[in-house]
Amino acid sequence: MDMLWNIIGYAGSLLILFSFYMVTRAKWQPQQTKYLVASFFGAMFLAIYQIWLGAYAGVLLNVVFALVAVWALVSKPKITV
């Protein structure tokens, strides 16, 4: 079972790092859905892992990070053609 928790933690870390890399290389924009979704899942995976570890300061940080991503997703202006 420990292996599963570690995989969840690594997946979250990699998603956040990959998203950050893509934005800093100007491949993605911070307002794009793919960036926000990857950031949301990365933060939630890390929060789940940190709950298992008992690292509640990290849980708080990542839950807030995920909520900001959700807020950005739902408040994005709708593009009509």
Long-range contacts (C-beta under 8 A, 24 or more apart in sequence): 5-49, 5-52, 6-49, 8-45, 8-48, 8-49, 9-45, 9-46, 9-49, 9-50, 11-42, 11-45, 12-41, 12-42, 12-43, 12-44, 12-45, 12-46, 12-47, 12-48, 12-49, 12-62, 13-42, 13-46, 14-42, 15-39, 15-41, 15-42, 15-45, 16-42, 16-43, 16-46, 31-72, 31-76, 33-73, 33-76, 36-69, 36-72, 36-73, 37-69, 37-73, 39-65, 39-66, 39-69, 40-66, 40-69, 40-70, 40-73, 43-69
